[in-house]
Amino acid sequence: MEIIRKSAPASRAAVLGDYDAIRVSFDWRGVRSSLDGLPGDGLNIAHEALDRHVAAGHGDRVAMRWLGRSGERRLISYAALSAASARFANTLSALGVARGDTVFVLAGRIPELYVAILGALKHGCVVSPLFSAFGPEPIATRIGIGQGRVLVTTTSLYRRKVAPVRDGLDCLSHVLVVRDDDEPELPAGTLELGPLLDAASPEYAIAATAPEDPALLHFTSGTTGKPKGALHVHEAVVAHLATGRFALDLDAADVFWCTADPGWVTGMSYGIIAPLVIGATLVVDEAEFDAERWYRILEDEGVSVWYTAPTAIRMMMRGGTTGARAHRFDNLRFIASVGEPLNPQAVTWGVEAFGLPIHDNWWQSETGGIMIANYAAMDIRPGSMGKPLPGIDAAIVRHLPGGGVEPVTEPDVEGELALRKGWPSMFRAYLHEDERYAKCFVGDWYLTGDLARRDADGYFWFVGRADDVIKSAGHLIGPFEVESALMEHPAVAEAGVIGKPDPTVGEVVKAFVALKPGFEASEALRRELLGFARKRLGPAVAPKEIDIQASLPKTRSGKIMRRLLKARELGLPEGDTSTLEQSS
């Protein structure tokens, strides 16, 4: 098993240096005590992210470096962001929006999005971000489930994606729009946000929110039915602070870039809340992915901590290491990834391209924050999720005939990954679905729906979603293991693996691959890939069939859609894939 030896940079000690000692002594109450809180034991995410720093004399510190897609660059201080968010809170108050009402935000990475999110939290509203690439129906479904009172969006997004479904959204009282440059008139039934903010006071007395007051509503995947609204509370900020420090090694001196779209839970928890609570400087890029632009941002902005996704890493890997080596990353000291399991090849590519391994971590919309991670000072075993963070008890559990579960104590046994409930960012409900929420818990354990194993040294390894695991001739085969093996071949850029029904063995493993530039599909290459996989995985696990395709179907967040591959293979209706999304 390959191990990448890793220790904290010589210039600073890792936050989570002595893993075992910190786990033993850790107490969530200690993290909570490092925050200001509000009078009467209250707690408010926006206060801890902004006003706390201003009150401590750090208002001049840069909170955000905003990079426009056309070359604009704006520096926004903590004091300026605090004042702007107060203006938004006052705007909500003037419109009659009450504490507890839900504010939806549908926009790209523009400064007004961050102002609206933080201002709504100050006002005591529940904030729900929407992915700007969604179509009208997914947007309407989510606003309807969340009973959105306010929507903040842009004029162009409103015309294309909200206006067609507005008549069906009786709950929606106010639509506040940011005017696009090419939009001479406001859409009917909307209010322009800019003049409202200009007219509002930059002073605001933050709502007396309690730790258990609802704050964030994140929607999880709608692949098997309507999306689920996972509800989080203001106490989640305690976990955002701790996990930002432990899993991402962040401190106030860092320049931090999280590339996740703010419409996803990662873009909210670690693109906004955690780094601001810690006091770091955010890099926010309005533009979409472009490898050369990203290399240039990492260099020019002096990014020290970079949090991205396997999809982006794979796209960079297609170009080899030439692009990265044309730049200097003198300040970059830590790279992490989330969204789906990180193939071992990506971890080692990070060393070749940046001189740093890429640290995988694991969590879900429901967990609200990172639960398992390869932290800065640990040795990395490429392909592993890492180890549970302080304050998080994780186990592999087996289901008992009577309906309960029990932890598996022996190593390298596959079972369902479970977390002992009670961490601060644990979701408190599936909105309007109490029974569905209750089924997520058995005794003291939250059941994640992911299959994994734990090795003898305490590292956790992802096997697959419970409904993705392939059952072949009595073997349980995780698609991720097969995909990772195929990606070791120099011709393979991406791989997706499914179980194909077979009357003899139940299912056979079938793989779909897309090739790197410079390679062409052929029968000879297909046979070579079959033999390559068989040699690495053995005959019981290796794919029996491989199809080479020009590209693989992906969600809008970049995940390969195994369900769609299976539907096409079996000739089943593919259905509406517009609601497919990442869950973390």
N, C-alpha and C positions, 0 to 999 in steps of 0.2 A: 504493500500500500504506500503510495507516494505521500510524503509529508513535506510541506513547505515550512521551514523554520522561520519564525517571525517574531520579532520583538519590537517594542516601541522605538520610534526614531530617537537617536541620541540626544536631540535637542529638547525632548520633553518626555516625561514618564506617561505611559498610557493611563487613562482614567481607571480602567479595570485591569490593573497590573497583577495583583495577587487574587486570582479568581476565587480560590477556595476560601481564603480568609474573609473576603468581602461577602461571599454568599452566607457564611456562618453568622456574620455580625449584622447583616443587612436588615433594615426595618423600614417599611414604607412611611412610618411616622416621622422618621428622620428626614426624608425627602420633603415631606409636607411642611416640616418646620422651617425649611430653607426658603419657602415661598412667603410672600407677604400675607396672603389671605385678605379677607374683608372683615369689617367689624361684625361681631356676633358669630364668629367661626365660619363666615361665608368664604366663597372661593369663586373666582371668575377668570376664565382662560385669558381674555383680552387684557385684563389688569396685569396678570403675571407676565404676559408677552410684551406689553408696552409700558403702561403707566408706572409699573414697579421700577423700570430702568430709568425713566425720566425723573422720578422722585429721588432716586439714588444719585442723581447728578450726571447720568450718562445719556442725556437726551441728544447730545451732539454726535453720538456714535452713529455710524451709517447702519441702518437696518436693512436696506435693500439697494442693490445696484441693478437697475432695470435696463435691459438691453432691448431696444426696439428692433423689429425685423428689418427696418430700413436703415439701421445704423445709429439711431438715437441712443443716448445713454443718459440716465437720470440717477442721481444719488438722492435717496430719501432717508432722512435721519429718523431715529426713534421718536424724537419730539414731533417731527412733522407727521409721521404716520399715526402717532397718538392723537394729534389734533384733528387730522382728517377723519379718523375713525370716530372721534367724538362728534364731528359734524354729521356723519352718517347716522349715528345713534339719535342725534337731535332731529334729523330729518324723519326717521321712523316715528319718533314721538309726535312730531307735528302732523303726521299722516294718520295718527290714531292707532298705530300698530302697537299691540300690547305685548308685555312680557309673556313668553311661552308660545307666541305665534311663530310660524315657520317661514324663514326667508330662504328662497332658492336662489342660487347664483349660477348663471350660464354665460360664461365668457372665457376667452383665452387668457393668456398670462399678461394682463394689463394691470396697472397699479390700482384702478378702481375696484377690481375684484378683491384685492387684499384689504382695501379700505372697507368694503361692504361686509366682508366676512368678520373682520375684527370689530367693526362698529355694531353689527347685529349681535355679536356676543356681548358687547358692553351693555346693550339694551336688554339683555336677558332673553333674546330670541333663540330659537333652534335654527341652526344653519345647515343647509343641505347643498353641497356642490353638485353640479351636473356637468358631465363630459360634453364639451362643445361640439364634438363630432356626432353626437346622438342625432337621430332623426326626430320628427315631430311626435310619433307615437311613443317611443321610450321616454321622451320628456314629459308628455302629458300623463303617462302612467305614473311616473314618480311624483310629479306635483300633485296628482290626485290622491295617491296613497298618503303622502305627507301633508295633505290639506294646506298647501302653500298659500300664505296670505300675500306675500310679496315676492316678485321675481326681479332680479337685477340682471340685465343682459345688455347687448349692443343692438343698435338699430338694425344692422344687417342680419344678425342671428334671429332677432324677433320676427322680421318679415319672412324669413325662410323657414323657421322651425317652430315658432310659437303662434303666430297669427293663424295658421291653418287649423289649430286645435284650440284656440282661445275660447270659442263659444262653449266648449265642453268643460271648461275649468271655472265652475261657479265659485270655487273657494278663493280664486285669485282676485284680490281687491286692487292691487297696485303693481304696475310694471314700470320700473325705473330703468331708463336706457342711457347708455353712453353713445353719443353720436359718432358714427364712423365718418371719416373724412369725406367720403364720396356720397354722403346721405344729406341732401339739402333740406329735407323735411322730416319731421318726426312721424312715426307711424301713428295712426289713430288709436286712441285708448292708452297712450303711454305718456310718461313724464320724463323730461330730460334730467338726468342725475346731476350734471355739472352745476347748473344754476341753483339747484336745491342745496347742494353742498356749500356753495359760495355764500348763500344767505343764512346758513346755520351757524350757530356758535361753536367755536373750537373747545369749549369747556363743557364737560358732561359728568354728572355724578353717576358712577356705574351702578347698575341695578344690583340690589342686595341678593345676588344669587347664592344658593346653598350648594355644597359639594354634590348633592344628588339631584340638582335641577338639570333637566335635559339641556344639552348644548349642541350636539352634533348628530346628524342623521345621515348615515352612509348606506347606500343601496348596494347589495351584493348581487351576484350573477343571476340573470333571468333566463338561464339556458334551459331549465326544466320547469318553467312556469313563470308566474309573475315575480318580479324582483322583490327581495326582502329588505325592509328598512331596518337596519341595525342602529339602535338608539344608544348614544353615549352621553355621559354627564360631565359637568365641569370638573369633577374630581379626576377625570382622565388626564388633566394637565400634570398631575403628579407623576404619572407613568411616562408622559411625553418628556418631561425633564430628565428622569432617571435613564430611560432607554436611549435618549439622544446622547447622553454622556457615555453610557456603558457600551452600547452597540455601535455608535458612530464616532465615539471618541471626541465629541465636540466640546469646545470651550469658547469663551467669549472672544478670544483672539482669532478665531477661525473665519475664513472666507469659505462659505458653504454653498454648494450647488446641488440641489435636488432636481433632477430632470423630469420627475413625474408630473403629469398634468394635474392641476389643482382640482379637477373634477373627480379624481380618485382619492381613496383614503390615504395613500402614501403622500400625495401632493398636499393634503391638508395636514396630516399629523407631522410629517417631516419636511414638507416644502414650506410650511408656514409656522405651525405652533412650536414644535420642539426647538428649532434653532433660535426663534425669537425669545422664547422663555430663557434659553441659555445666554442670550445676548450676543449671538454671532451676527455676521453680515451675510445676507442672502444674495446670491446671484440669481436673477430671474431673467430668462431669455424668452422673448415673445415668439421667436421663430420656431418652426418645426425642425426635426432632426436633419442635420447635414454634418457628416463626419468631419470635414475640414473646418467648418464653423465651430464645432464642438472643441476640436483640438486648439483652435485659436482662442476660444473663451477660457479654456483651462490655463493656457499660457498667459494671455493678456490680463486676465482678472486675478491672477495669482491664487487660484482656487487651492485650498489646502485639504478640504474634505469633499469628496464627490460621491453622491448617492444616485445610482442609475438603475437600469433594468437589463436583464439578459438579452432582450430583443435588440436594444441599442448596441450592446457589446457584440452580439453576433454580427450585426451590420458593419461594425467597425472591423471585426475580424476578417470579413470578406476582403478587405483591402490589405491584409497582412499587417506588418508593423511599420511599413514605410511612412505612412501618414503621421503616426505618432512620433517617430524618430526625427521628423523634420522640425519638431518643436521642442522647447525646453519647459519642463514642469518643475521648476525649482522649489516651489512651495507645496506641491502635492505630496501628501504624506499618508493618505488613507482613502481607499476606494471600496465602496460597498454596493451590493446589488440586491434587488428584491423584485417580486412580481410573479416569479415562477422559479423552479430550481435552476441553479447555475451549473451548467455542465463543467466537468473538471477541466476541459480544454480551455474554457474561458478564464478560469483561475490562473492557469499557467501562462496564457497569452498576456494577461495583465503584467506579469513579471517581464516578459519579453518586450512589451510595448512601452511600459511606464516604469519598469523597475520595481513594481509593487504588485503583490497578489490582489485579486479582487475577492472581497470578503462577502460570502453569501449570508443571508439571514432569512428567518421565516416568521410570518405572522399572517393574520387575516383581518378583514374588515371587522369581524366580531371581536377580535382581541384588542383592537384600537391602537396597538403599539407592538413593537418588536418583542418577541417572546424568546426566540432561540437565535444565536448569532455566533459568527466567527469574529470575536472581538480582537482589538488591535494587538495585544501582546501574546495571543495564543498561537500555537503551531496549527497550521491549516492542513486539513486532510481534504484535498480537492473533491468536490461532490457532496461533502457533508454540509448539513444545515448549521452545525456548530453545537454549542452547549446552551442550556437555559440561562437566562440572565438572572442576576440576584433578584430575589423576590418572586421568582417564577418556578413552580414545581411542575415539571413535565414528566410524563411516564408513557410507556407503551402498555396498553391494557388489552386484555382479552375479555370477550363477552361471555358471561356465564349463562347456563341454560335457564336459570330462574329470572333472568332479565337484568342482573347486575353486571358489574365489571370488576376485575381485579388487576392490579399492576403486575406486569411480567418482570421478574427479577433477573432471569438469566439473560446474557447478552445475545445480540444478533438474532433475536426472534421478532418476526414481523407481527404487527398488530396495529390497533388504532392509536394515534397520537392523542393524548389527553392532557389537560392542564388543570391543576387544582384551582378551583374558582376563588375569586376574591381580590384579584389585582385591580388597581384603580381604573384602568381603561377598559375593563371588561364590559361588553355591551349589556345593557340593562333590559332590553326587550327587542323583539321583532315587532315593529309597529303594527298593531291590530291583529297580531297572530300569537296569542298567549300559548296556545297548545303547541305550536311549532317551536316556540322558544323553550318551553319546558322539556321537549324531547332532546334538546341539546345537552342536557345535564343528567347524569346518573350519580346520585349521592353527591360527593364533594367534587366530582370531575366534570369539566366541560369537554365534550367529545367533539373533536375538530373535523371529523370526516376524512382526515388524511391518514394514510397508512405509512408507517415508518418503522425503523428499527433503531436500537441503541447499541453501540459497540461496547466492548469491555472497558474503554477509557471514558465513557460518558458522552461521546459524540453521537448526535442523532443524524439519521440518514433517511431522506425522503424516498418512499417507494411509489406512491401515487395516490390519487383520490380513490376512495373506496369503490366508486362506480367506474373507475378507469382501469382497475387492475385486471389483467388477463389471466384466465384460468384455463390452463392447457395441460391435459394428461395428469391432473393432480398437482401441478405446479402453479404457484401464484407468481406472476411475472409483472413487474412494474415497468410501464412504458418508458419512464425516464431513464432507467438503466440501459435499455436497448438503444434509445436515442443517443445517449452519451457515448456509447461504444461506436455507433455509426459515425458520429461526428469526429472521432479520432482519425477517420480516413481523410487524406488530404483533399479529396474531391468533394466532400460533403459540406455544404454550408448550413443546412437545416434538415431536421428529421422529425417525422411524426409517426407514432406507432399505435396500432389498434389491435384488438382481438377480432379475428374473422371467424364466425361460427363454423364449426366442423363437426360432422356427425360422429366421428370416432373419438377425438380427444377433447371435445367441447369447444375449444377455440384454438386457432393457430395464430402465431404472431405474424402480422404483416406490417411492413414499413414503407413509408413514402419519404423520398428524399429530394431536396433541391440542391443543385450543384453550384460550386464556386465558379466565378468567371475563369474561362480558359479550359473548362472541361465540358465534354459533350456526352449526351446520353447515348449508350450503346448496349447491346446485349452483352458484350464482353465486360463492360464496366459493371453491369448489373450482377453478373456472375461473380465478379471480383468482390463486390460488396457483400454478397451472400457468404462467400468464403471468409472474408475479413471478419464479419460479425460472428460466424461460427467458431473461428479460432479464438476470439476473445471471450465469448459468452458461453460456449459449449452448445451442443445440439439441442438441449432441452429449452434453452432460453432464446437462442438466436432466431431471427425472423426466417420463416419458410418462404416468404414472398417479399419482393422489393419492387416498388414502382418508382421510376424516376420522373419527376414532374418539373415543369418550368418554375413553379412557385407553389407554396403550400398555403391553404386558407388560414387566415388569422383573424382574431378579434381586432377591434379598433385600437386596443391597447397593445397589440403585437403578439399575443399568445397564439400558438398553433391550435387550431380547433380540431381536436381528435374526434369529437362527436360528428362534425361535418364530414371528415374523412370517412368515418364509418358509415354515415348515411349514404354517401356517394357510392361506397363500395357495395353496399347492400341494395342500392337502388331505391332507398327510402326517400320520402319527401324531406327536403332540407329545411323547410319551414322558414320562418322569419328570423334571420340571424342578426337583425339590427340591434337586438337587446343583449347580445353576447358581450361579456365584459370581464375584466379582471376582478378578482375579489380581494386582492391585496397588492 
